Amino acid sequence: MTRHPFGALVVSVIGLMGFPVTLLADEQSCSIHVPNTAWVVADCHKEGSVEVLKLLPANVPLYGSEFDKLPTVIVAGSNPDEVLRKVGLGAANPYNNLIELPGYGAITRYSDAAGTAKAKVMQEGWKLLDMKDIQYVAGRESDGEGYSLVCSTFERVIGQRVVVVSQCNDFYEEDVSRLKNILRSLEG
């Protein structure tokens, strides 16, 4: 049996070098950039003239719930109707076409968010398209309210493209701040 350690090493190095290049090529095909280390890119793809970017929180613990792993979705394109159709506000899903809410059967209340909540998330230059307050049923151990989630969707024209950002979060100060950071980072 003849061994070719040098040849195997060369093939391995070429294979390893090709892998990061492929990843970089995929990242470069995404024209939506969010320079924020609090998020990682889960997916970026193009559907016709519409580009869809899904971001996940970077530091979700292994024991994190489905709520902790909800994506922030950014949709961009030159045709506003196509962008809004892709987002699908008011679609069959509880919030929109791109964010699948966990525990759909456990939702007890789904309503427009209060005016004070809407005022809290407003970001200059962005239009708030929709904001919902979603209440889940309380656990068996609890006699109080269940888990609350706030979903909001913003729109803005940046350059020649319409950009829509959609996110669901717990609505704590830190959550609102991270959402506003994403909006500011997209402004250019």
Backbone as CSV, one residue per row, in Angstrom:
resi,resn,N_x,N_y,N_z,CA_x,CA_y,CA_z,C_x,C_y,C_z
1,MET,0.849,-1.167,0.000,0.000,0.000,0.000,0.898,1.234,0.000
2,THR,0.701,2.119,-0.932,1.505,3.325,-1.054,0.790,4.477,-0.370
3,ARG,1.509,5.258,0.408,0.915,6.419,1.072,1.347,7.680,0.342
4,HIS,0.452,8.623,0.266,0.741,9.912,-0.371,0.365,11.029,0.591
5,PRO,1.126,11.176,1.678,0.756,12.179,2.668,0.798,13.593,2.114
6,PHE,1.751,13.890,1.235,1.837,15.244,0.690,0.619,15.545,-0.196
7,GLY,0.237,14.590,-1.037,-0.931,14.775,-1.909,-2.204,14.942,-1.107
8,ALA,-2.358,14.148,-0.050,-3.543,14.268,0.802,-3.565,15.627,1.494
9,LEU,-2.409,16.102,1.904,-2.308,17.403,2.554,-2.700,18.525,1.584
10,VAL,-2.222,18.464,0.360,-2.544,19.483,-0.650,-4.050,19.495,-0.924
11,VAL,-4.647,18.313,-1.100,-6.089,18.229,-1.353,-6.874,18.782,-0.166
12,SER,-6.445,18.468,1.052,-7.111,18.976,2.254,-7.035,20.490,2.331
13,VAL,-5.868,21.052,2.085,-5.689,22.509,2.144,-6.545,23.198,1.092
14,ILE,-6.563,22.656,-0.121,-7.389,23.250,-1.182,-8.860,23.189,-0.789
15,GLY,-9.280,22.055,-0.227,-10.665,21.917,0.214,-11.026,22.906,1.299
16,LEU,-10.138,23.074,2.281,-10.382,24.021,3.355,-10.368,25.457,2.857
17,MET,-9.508,25.758,1.904,-9.456,27.117,1.359,-10.721,27.417,0.564
18,GLY,-11.249,26.431,-0.124,-12.457,26.646,-0.923,-13.694,26.893,-0.079
19,PHE,-13.750,26.323,1.130,-14.917,26.473,1.979,-15.154,27.921,2.405
20,PRO,-14.146,28.610,2.983,-14.381,29.998,3.354,-14.661,30.895,2.153
21,VAL,-14.061,30.612,1.030,-14.313,31.420,-0.159,-15.780,31.316,-0.550
22,THR,-16.337,30.100,-0.454,-17.753,29.914,-0.760,-18.608,30.713,0.210
23,LEU,-18.283,30.684,1.497,-19.046,31.451,2.467,-18.961,32.941,2.176
24,LEU,-17.772,33.419,1.872,-17.624,34.836,1.557,-18.401,35.205,0.305
25,ALA,-18.410,34.331,-0.669,-19.159,34.612,-1.889,-20.641,34.718,-1.579
26,ASP,-21.159,33.846,-0.699,-22.568,33.916,-0.330,-22.869,35.211,0.411
27,GLU,-21.978,35.595,1.339,-22.191,36.826,2.074,-22.142,38.034,1.149
28,GLN,-21.261,38.021,0.166,-21.143,39.151,-0.730,-22.370,39.293,-1.621
29,SER,-23.111,38.204,-1.853,-24.297,38.286,-2.693,-25.439,38.988,-1.967
30,CYS,-25.327,39.158,-0.666,-26.346,39.841,0.114,-26.008,41.332,0.160
31,SER,-26.857,42.147,-0.425,-26.548,43.574,-0.466,-27.067,44.328,0.756
32,ILE,-27.812,43.648,1.632,-28.270,44.273,2.870,-27.195,44.016,3.922
33,HIS,-26.665,45.092,4.487,-25.606,44.947,5.493,-26.051,45.566,6.803
34,VAL,-25.920,44.806,7.873,-26.232,45.292,9.207,-24.963,45.133,10.042
35,PRO,-24.174,46.198,10.131,-22.910,46.104,10.874,-23.159,46.148,12.380
36,ASN,-23.615,45.025,12.936,-23.981,44.978,14.335,-23.625,43.600,14.879
37,THR,-22.766,43.521,15.856,-22.316,42.228,16.365,-23.341,41.546,17.256
38,ALA,-24.444,42.196,17.584,-25.481,41.566,18.402,-26.306,40.576,17.580
39,TRP,-26.076,40.539,16.259,-26.861,39.686,15.368,-25.951,38.872,14.467
40,VAL,-26.430,37.708,14.070,-25.725,36.890,13.086,-26.683,36.620,11.924
41,VAL,-26.134,36.524,10.739,-26.944,36.267,9.553,-27.329,34.786,9.531
42,ALA,-28.630,34.525,9.563,-29.135,33.155,9.490,-29.420,32.772,8.047
43,ASP,-29.849,33.766,7.254,-30.190,33.489,5.860,-30.247,34.805,5.097
44,CYS,-29.818,34.764,3.855,-29.975,35.893,2.954,-30.181,35.319,1.568
45,HIS,-31.306,35.645,0.969,-31.580,35.132,-0.365,-32.432,36.131,-1.133
46,LYS,-32.470,35.931,-2.419,-33.223,36.805,-3.306,-34.374,36.017,-3.910
47,GLU,-35.541,36.626,-3.926,-36.719,36.052,-4.552,-37.212,37.064,-5.581
48,GLY,-36.872,36.837,-6.821,-37.179,37.821,-7.860,-36.359,39.072,-7.609
49,SER,-37.035,40.202,-7.482,-36.315,41.458,-7.235,-36.284,41.824,-5.750
50,VAL,-36.759,40.919,-4.899,-36.827,41.182,-3.464,-35.748,40.385,-2.740
51,GLU,-35.019,41.054,-1.857,-33.982,40.409,-1.070,-34.468,40.268,0.372
52,VAL,-34.253,39.084,0.965,-34.707,38.799,2.318,-33.505,38.404,3.173
53,LEU,-33.318,39.118,4.278,-32.238,38.848,5.225,-32.863,38.492,6.565
54,LYS,-32.451,37.351,7.134,-32.913,36.957,8.468,-31.733,36.992,9.422
55,LEU,-31.908,37.731,10.502,-30.886,37.847,11.537,-31.364,37.146,12.798
56,LEU,-30.438,36.497,13.482,-30.728,35.879,14.774,-29.860,36.530,15.836
57,PRO,-30.361,36.596,17.065,-29.519,37.137,18.136,-28.240,36.312,18.260
58,ALA,-27.118,36.975,18.456,-25.824,36.300,18.475,-25.591,35.494,19.746
59,ASN,-26.095,35.934,20.853,-25.761,35.302,22.133,-26.957,34.609,22.779
60,VAL,-27.649,33.774,22.043,-28.766,33.031,22.607,-28.204,31.819,23.343
61,PRO,-28.549,31.663,24.626,-28.047,30.496,25.359,-28.631,29.202,24.791
62,LEU,-27.906,28.109,24.995,-28.369,26.809,24.506,-29.746,26.458,25.034
63,TYR,-30.054,26.868,26.237,-31.341,26.561,26.852,-32.403,27.616,26.516
64,GLY,-32.098,28.536,25.609,-33.037,29.587,25.228,-34.310,29.011,24.619
65,SER,-35.393,29.712,24.820,-36.688,29.262,24.306,-36.844,29.629,22.833
66,GLU,-37.937,29.173,22.246,-38.242,29.524,20.855,-38.419,31.035,20.701
67,PHE,-38.884,31.684,21.750,-39.078,33.132,21.718,-37.735,33.867,21.634
68,ASP,-36.710,33.303,22.280,-35.372,33.906,22.252,-34.739,33.805,20.874
69,LYS,-35.218,32.879,20.064,-34.603,32.604,18.762,-35.400,33.163,17.586
70,LEU,-36.350,34.052,17.856,-37.122,34.648,16.764,-36.227,35.548,15.920
71,PRO,-36.355,35.460,14.601,-35.487,36.274,13.741,-35.976,37.709,13.608
72,THR,-35.050,38.575,13.266,-35.391,39.902,12.759,-35.274,39.760,11.250
73,VAL,-36.291,40.208,10.533,-36.322,40.023,9.087,-36.254,41.383,8.410
74,ILE,-35.355,41.490,7.447,-35.201,42.710,6.662,-35.468,42.351,5.205
75,VAL,-36.398,43.067,4.592,-36.771,42.817,3.204,-36.528,44.101,2.432
76,ALA,-35.879,43.989,1.284,-35.569,45.175,0.484,-35.805,44.888,-0.988
77,GLY,-36.227,45.926,-1.698,-36.434,45.813,-3.132,-36.845,47.146,-3.712
78,SER,-36.810,47.232,-5.023,-37.155,48.496,-5.684,-38.655,48.672,-5.870
79,ASN,-39.417,47.585,-5.801,-40.868,47.658,-5.974,-41.557,47.540,-4.609
80,PRO,-42.154,48.639,-4.104,-42.788,48.605,-2.783,-43.878,47.539,-2.650
81,ASP,-44.666,47.336,-3.705,-45.738,46.335,-3.644,-45.185,44.930,-3.472
82,GLU,-44.101,44.610,-4.184,-43.485,43.285,-4.063,-42.899,43.082,-2.673
83,VAL,-42.266,44.118,-2.135,-41.675,44.025,-0.798,-42.775,43.770,0.233
84,LEU,-43.837,44.558,0.190,-44.916,44.401,1.169,-45.650,43.073,0.990
85,ARG,-45.782,42.605,-0.228,-46.411,41.301,-0.484,-45.565,40.177,0.128
86,LYS,-44.247,40.306,0.029,-43.356,39.302,0.601,-43.467,39.280,2.125
87,VAL,-43.521,40.463,2.741,-43.652,40.544,4.197,-45.003,39.971,4.614
88,GLY,-46.064,40.351,3.926,-47.380,39.773,4.161,-48.029,40.144,5.477
89,LEU,-48.056,41.418,5.811,-48.768,41.836,7.021,-50.234,41.449,6.899
90,GLY,-50.788,40.925,7.970,-52.187,40.496,7.954,-52.392,39.177,7.239
91,ALA,-51.334,38.430,7.022,-51.419,37.145,6.322,-52.020,36.080,7.235
92,ALA,-52.039,34.863,6.758,-52.613,33.751,7.505,-51.819,33.454,8.787
93,ASN,-50.508,33.698,8.776,-49.719,33.516,9.986,-50.140,34.568,10.997
94,PRO,-49.901,34.325,12.278,-50.342,35.298,13.273,-49.795,36.708,13.079
95,TYR,-48.556,36.857,12.611,-48.066,38.225,12.427,-47.765,38.559,10.974
96,ASN,-46.874,37.826,10.340,-46.609,38.054,8.919,-46.060,36.779,8.282
97,ASN,-45.728,36.851,7.006,-45.249,35.666,6.279,-43.854,35.218,6.681
98,LEU,-43.070,36.093,7.294,-41.656,35.808,7.505,-41.268,35.477,8.939
99,ILE,-42.124,35.790,9.887,-41.854,35.461,11.280,-42.928,34.482,11.746
100,GLU,-42.498,33.266,12.005,-43.424,32.238,12.483,-43.410,32.264,14.008
101,LEU,-44.522,32.673,14.586,-44.595,32.771,16.041,-44.734,31.387,16.661
102,PRO,-43.988,31.128,17.728,-44.103,29.833,18.395,-45.419,29.749,19.182
103,GLY,-45.876,28.557,19.411,-47.047,28.336,20.256,-48.299,29.024,19.781
104,TYR,-48.590,28.926,18.497,-49.747,29.619,17.921,-51.032,29.320,18.687
105,GLY,-51.233,28.077,19.100,-52.449,27.687,19.815,-52.553,28.269,21.211
106,ALA,-51.454,28.761,21.755,-51.444,29.314,23.110,-51.653,30.830,23.131
107,ILE,-51.864,31.438,21.967,-52.103,32.884,21.914,-53.518,33.157,22.387
108,THR,-53.643,34.000,23.431,-54.965,34.326,23.972,-55.441,35.704,23.540
109,ARG,-54.513,36.575,23.210,-54.901,37.919,22.769,-53.937,38.377,21.695
110,TYR,-54.496,38.996,20.674,-53.721,39.501,19.540,-54.355,40.838,19.182
111,SER,-53.688,41.931,19.540,-54.316,43.237,19.331,-53.281,44.275,18.932
112,ASP,-53.773,45.409,18.436,-52.876,46.519,18.132,-52.198,46.963,19.421
113,ALA,-50.935,47.326,19.307,-50.195,47.808,20.467,-50.725,49.173,20.883
114,ALA,-50.541,49.490,22.134,-50.983,50.784,22.676,-50.208,51.926,22.036
115,GLY,-50.823,53.091,22.014,-50.177,54.282,21.459,-48.869,54.615,22.153
116,THR,-48.790,54.394,23.464,-47.554,54.674,24.195,-46.437,53.729,23.750
117,ALA,-46.779,52.471,23.474,-45.774,51.514,22.991,-45.290,51.920,21.600
118,LYS,-46.230,52.353,20.762,-45.857,52.791,19.414,-44.935,54.004,19.470
119,ALA,-45.224,54.925,20.368,-44.382,56.120,20.517,-42.972,55.744,20.986
120,LYS,-42.876,54.708,21.801,-41.589,54.277,22.344,-40.647,53.731,21.258
121,VAL,-41.196,53.090,20.232,-40.348,52.482,19.200,-40.123,53.372,17.987
122,MET,-40.822,54.483,17.912,-40.681,55.335,16.731,-39.236,55.750,16.520
123,GLN,-38.833,55.698,15.256,-37.477,56.071,14.863,-37.605,57.075,13.718
124,GLU,-36.952,58.197,13.852,-37.047,59.246,12.841,-36.694,58.706,11.461
125,GLY,-37.528,59.029,10.482,-37.305,58.609,9.104,-37.939,57.267,8.758
126,TRP,-38.415,56.531,9.761,-39.036,55.231,9.541,-40.536,55.341,9.790
127,LYS,-41.304,54.640,8.992,-42.752,54.599,9.142,-43.121,53.284,9.823
128,LEU,-43.862,53.367,10.915,-44.331,52.171,11.603,-45.552,51.653,10.855
129,LEU,-45.399,50.519,10.188,-46.489,49.943,9.402,-47.483,49.173,10.257
130,ASP,-46.963,48.475,11.269,-47.822,47.624,12.083,-47.118,47.324,13.401
131,MET,-47.906,47.208,14.461,-47.353,46.830,15.760,-48.446,46.105,16.531
132,LYS,-48.153,44.876,16.914,-49.131,44.044,17.618,-48.602,43.641,18.986
133,ASP,-49.535,43.548,19.930,-49.272,43.033,21.267,-49.874,41.634,21.302
134,ILE,-49.044,40.643,21.568,-49.492,39.252,21.524,-49.319,38.661,22.911
135,GLN,-50.411,38.166,23.462,-50.407,37.602,24.807,-50.625,36.095,24.716
136,TYR,-49.775,35.353,25.424,-49.879,33.897,25.467,-50.528,33.474,26.777
137,VAL,-51.132,32.314,26.759,-51.769,31.755,27.943,-50.727,31.531,29.045
138,ALA,-51.150,31.740,30.296,-50.245,31.552,31.433,-49.988,30.065,31.655
139,GLY,-48.829,29.775,32.215,-48.495,28.393,32.555,-49.369,27.879,33.684
140,ARG,-49.352,26.580,33.924,-50.189,25.974,34.962,-49.843,26.474,36.356
141,GLU,-48.576,26.814,36.592,-48.156,27.246,37.923,-48.554,28.696,38.207
142,SER,-48.916,29.427,37.184,-49.145,30.859,37.321,-50.623,31.203,37.209
143,ASP,-51.067,32.075,38.114,-52.440,32.575,38.025,-52.473,33.911,37.296
144,GLY,-51.314,34.484,36.992,-51.231,35.794,36.356,-51.297,35.698,34.844
145,GLU,-50.863,36.788,34.225,-50.850,36.836,32.764,-49.767,35.918,32.221
146,GLY,-49.937,35.519,30.992,-48.941,34.691,30.327,-47.848,35.538,29.711
147,TYR,-47.099,34.936,28.846,-45.970,35.574,28.178,-46.476,36.600,27.166
148,SER,-45.829,37.757,27.108,-46.188,38.798,26.143,-45.076,38.970,25.118
149,LEU,-45.479,39.253,23.917,-44.563,39.477,22.811,-45.090,40.669,22.020
150,VAL,-44.191,41.538,21.587,-44.583,42.690,20.777,-43.890,42.569,19.428
151,CYS,-44.690,42.612,18.364,-44.151,42.520,17.007,-44.374,43.847,16.307
152,SER,-43.331,44.328,15.632,-43.447,45.605,14.922,-42.758,45.521,13.569
153,THR,-43.290,46.315,12.641,-42.757,46.348,11.282,-42.615,47.798,10.841
154,PHE,-41.425,48.127,10.333,-41.097,49.486,9.900,-40.758,49.498,8.419
155,GLU,-40.942,50.670,7.798,-40.631,50.835,6.376,-39.910,52.159,6.168
156,ARG,-38.988,52.133,5.206,-38.283,53.360,4.836,-37.717,53.197,3.429
157,VAL,-37.661,54.277,2.686,-36.994,54.275,1.388,-35.554,54.704,1.632
158,ILE,-34.621,53.850,1.202,-33.198,54.134,1.337,-32.593,54.010,-0.048
159,GLY,-32.122,55.136,-0.564,-31.612,55.152,-1.931,-32.763,54.875,-2.895
160,GLN,-32.623,53.858,-3.707,-33.652,53.494,-4.685,-34.508,52.314,-4.223
161,ARG,-34.318,51.893,-2.958,-35.010,50.686,-2.495,-35.896,50.952,-1.291
162,VAL,-36.958,50.191,-1.214,-37.824,50.184,-0.045,-37.276,49.113,0.895
163,VAL,-37.105,49.476,2.165,-36.593,48.541,3.160,-37.649,48.382,4.248
164,VAL,-37.979,47.130,4.564,-38.940,46.824,5.615,-38.229,45.957,6.654
165,VAL,-38.376,46.341,7.922,-37.776,45.597,9.036,-38.901,45.116,9.934
166,SER,-38.874,43.831,10.250,-39.909,43.234,11.086,-39.256,42.447,12.216
167,GLN,-39.716,42.688,13.448,-39.134,42.016,14.600,-40.180,41.806,15.689
168,CYS,-40.088,40.678,16.388,-40.884,40.409,17.578,-39.931,40.294,18.755
169,ASN,-40.270,40.953,19.873,-39.399,40.895,21.049,-40.218,41.044,22.327
170,ASP,-39.531,40.971,23.466,-40.173,41.076,24.782,-40.569,42.502,25.141
171,PHE,-40.033,43.464,24.413,-40.326,44.886,24.570,-39.718,45.489,25.838
172,TYR,-38.630,44.904,26.305,-37.864,45.543,27.370,-37.021,46.642,26.731
173,GLU,-36.479,47.533,27.568,-35.663,48.646,27.059,-34.543,48.147,26.151
174,GLU,-33.880,47.063,26.550,-32.780,46.511,25.761,-33.267,46.041,24.382
175,ASP,-34.458,45.451,24.337,-35.010,44.989,23.066,-35.314,46.154,22.137
176,VAL,-35.918,47.192,22.676,-36.239,48.380,21.876,-34.958,49.039,21.378
177,SER,-33.954,49.108,22.233,-32.670,49.697,21.852,-32.008,48.912,20.719
178,ARG,-32.014,47.581,20.797,-31.417,46.759,19.730,-32.167,46.933,18.410
179,LEU,-33.501,47.026,18.474,-34.281,47.251,17.259,-33.919,48.594,16.641
180,LYS,-33.840,49.627,17.444,-33.485,50.951,16.931,-32.067,50.964,16.357
181,ASN,-31.160,50.197,16.950,-29.802,50.102,16.410,-29.812,49.494,15.014
182,ILE,-30.644,48.494,14.799,-30.750,47.899,13.463,-31.270,48.937,12.475
183,LEU,-32.321,49.664,12.865,-32.888,50.676,11.969,-31.836,51.742,11.621
184,ARG,-31.100,52.205,12.636,-30.067,53.231,12.391,-28.956,52.681,11.491
185,SER,-28.575,51.431,11.683,-27.480,50.879,10.893,-27.869,50.727,9.426
186,LEU,-29.142,50.564,9.150,-29.589,50.425,7.757,-29.670,51.759,7.036
187,GLU,-29.689,52.846,7.783,-29.819,54.170,7.183,-28.602,54.571,6.357
188,GLY,-27.508,53.889,6.554,-26.319,54.177,5.756,-25.345,54.976,6.518
